[in-house]
Each structure stands twice: as structure tokens, then as C-alpha cells.
């Protein structure tokens, strides 16, 4: 299972810096995860202040 960033995202960028495979990038309104590249490590979820990254 991969992670996805939901609408709670405040675009702080903490998740992007934490991702070990670089699959997170800034989208139009919120950050987005390339689900095909996500290794399901949960690093993004552990640093997000609003719990926006969720498993899908």
C-alpha cells in the first residue's frame, strides 16, 4: 500500500524533505505523492503536523 496526501495538507513541505525516495512534490494546492514510487515507509506521515499523508 502506498500513501496519499489528503486535503488537510497545509503545504509546509516537511514531508517532501523526509521522503527517502523523493516521490513527494508540490502540487497545485497541496503536496502530492507518486503512488507508484512510494515505498510505504511512513516517513512522511511521521513528520506531518496535520496528519495529511494516509495509506491508500
ZASE-220690 format. One line per field, with one value per atom (N, C-alpha, C): x, y, z; residue number from 1; atom name; residue in three letters. Coordinates in steps of 0.05 Angstrom, whole numbers. Layout:
// ZASE-220690
px <- c(X:...)
py <- c(Y:...)
pz <- c(Z:...)
num <- c(NUM:...)
atome <- c(CA:...)
residu <- c(ala:...)
//
This chain:
// ZASE-220690
px <- c(17:0:18:8:23:9:21:9:-2:-21:-32:-36:-33:-36:-64:-79:-107:-109:-133:-138:-131:-123:-115:-87:-73:-46:-45:-25:-22:3:13:36:61:67:90:116:115:139:154:146:160:162:141:140:160:161:179:208:217:244:250:230:233:232:220:217:244:250:276:278:256:257:248:243:236:211:191:166:145:152:133:141:122:127:104:109:88:69:43:22:11:-12:-24:-32:-45:-55:-42:-36:-25:-2:14:35:22:36:26:47:38:56:53:75:74:70:46:39:55:62:78:106:117:144:145:123:121:129:146:155:141:120:104:120:139:156:143:125:112:127:150:167:151:136:121:100:86:65:76:101:112:120:124:132:110:88:66:52:50:37:7:-5:-34:-44:-27:-34:-46:-36:-47:-39:-15:-9:-23:-39:-54:-49:-50:-47:-72:-67:-89:-89)
py <- c(-24:0:25:45:70:91:114:136:156:172:194:217:241:265:275:279:288:318:328:357:372:357:371:384:377:387:418:428:457:467:449:455:466:453:462:450:428:417:397:392:374:346:337:310:307:327:326:322:336:334:307:295:270:245:246:223:212:187:175:169:168:161:185:207:231:230:217:214:235:255:275:302:316:341:360:386:406:405:402:402:431:433:460:472:457:467:453:428:412:395:383:365:339:326:301:279:254:231:215:208:190:162:152:127:103:105:83:81:104:105:102:106:105:77:76:50:44:59:54:54:72:73:88:107:123:147:152:175:201:204:229:232:211:212:219:210:214:243:259:287:307:298:316:327:354:366:364:357:355:328:308:281:278:293:292:266:256:231:207:193:170:146:122:98:94:86:80:52)
pz <- c(0:0:0:-14:-15:2:4:18:-2:7:-9:10:0:17:13:35:33:35:34:34:59:80:105:102:80:75:77:91:93:77:60:43:57:80:96:85:69:57:74:99:117:105:92:81:58:41:17:26:46:55:68:79:94:77:53:36:26:32:25:-5:-19:-48:-66:-54:-69:-85:-75:-90:-83:-67:-58:-72:-83:-95:-90:-95:-91:-115:-108:-128:-131:-144:-147:-121:-104:-78:-54:-57:-35:-47:-29:-38:-47:-66:-77:-76:-74:-74:-99:-112:-134:-123:-124:-110:-122:-147:-160:-149:-140:-129:-99:-85:-56:-46:-26:-15:11:18:42:68:70:94:117:111:131:141:129:138:136:115:110:132:139:159:186:192:218:223:202:206:200:189:181:206:208:232:231:208:206:197:198:191:163:143:116:101:104:89:102:86:95:76:87:70:53:28:10:1)
num <- c(1:1:1:2:2:2:3:3:3:4:4:4:5:5:5:6:6:6:7:7:7:8:8:8:9:9:9:10:10:10:11:11:11:12:12:12:13:13:13:14:14:14:15:15:15:16:16:16:17:17:17:18:18:18:19:19:19:20:20:20:21:21:21:22:22:22:23:23:23:24:24:24:25:25:25:26:26:26:27:27:27:28:28:28:29:29:29:30:30:30:31:31:31:32:32:32:33:33:33:34:34:34:35:35:35:36:36:36:37:37:37:38:38:38:39:39:39:40:40:40:41:41:41:42:42:42:43:43:43:44:44:44:45:45:45:46:46:46:47:47:47:48:48:48:49:49:49:50:50:50:51:51:51:52:52:52:53:53:53:54:54:54:55:55:55:56:56:56)
atome <- c(N:CA:C:N:CA:C:N:CA:C:N:CA:C:N:CA:C:N:CA:C:N:CA:C:N:CA:C:N:CA:C:N:CA:C:N:CA:C:N:CA:C:N:CA:C:N:CA:C:N:CA:C:N:CA:C:N:CA:C:N:CA:C:N:CA:C:N:CA:C:N:CA:C:N:CA:C:N:CA:C:N:CA:C:N:CA:C:N:CA:C:N:CA:C:N:CA:C:N:CA:C:N:CA:C:N:CA:C:N:CA:C:N:CA:C:N:CA:C:N:CA:C:N:CA:C:N:CA:C:N:CA:C:N:CA:C:N:CA:C:N:CA:C:N:CA:C:N:CA:C:N:CA:C:N:CA:C:N:CA:C:N:CA:C:N:CA:C:N:CA:C:N:CA:C:N:CA:C:N:CA:C:N:CA:C:N:CA:C:N:CA:C:N:CA:C)
residu <- c(unk:unk:unk:unk:unk:unk:unk:unk:unk:unk:unk:unk:unk:unk:unk:unk:unk:unk:unk:unk:unk:unk:unk:unk:unk:unk:unk:unk:unk:unk:unk:unk:unk:unk:unk:unk:unk:unk:unk:unk:unk:unk:unk:unk:unk:unk:unk:unk:unk:unk:unk:unk:unk:unk:unk:unk:unk:unk:unk:unk:unk:unk:unk:unk:unk:unk:unk:unk:unk:unk:unk:unk:unk:unk:unk:unk:unk:unk:unk:unk:unk:unk:unk:unk:unk:unk:unk:unk:unk:unk:unk:unk:unk:unk:unk:unk:unk:unk:unk:unk:unk:unk:unk:unk:unk:unk:unk:unk:unk:unk:unk:unk:unk:unk:unk:unk:unk:unk:unk:unk:unk:unk:unk:unk:unk:unk:unk:unk:unk:unk:unk:unk:unk:unk:unk:unk:unk:unk:unk:unk:unk:unk:unk:unk:unk:unk:unk:unk:unk:unk:unk:unk:unk:unk:unk:unk:unk:unk:unk:unk:unk:unk:unk:unk:unk:unk:unk:unk)
//
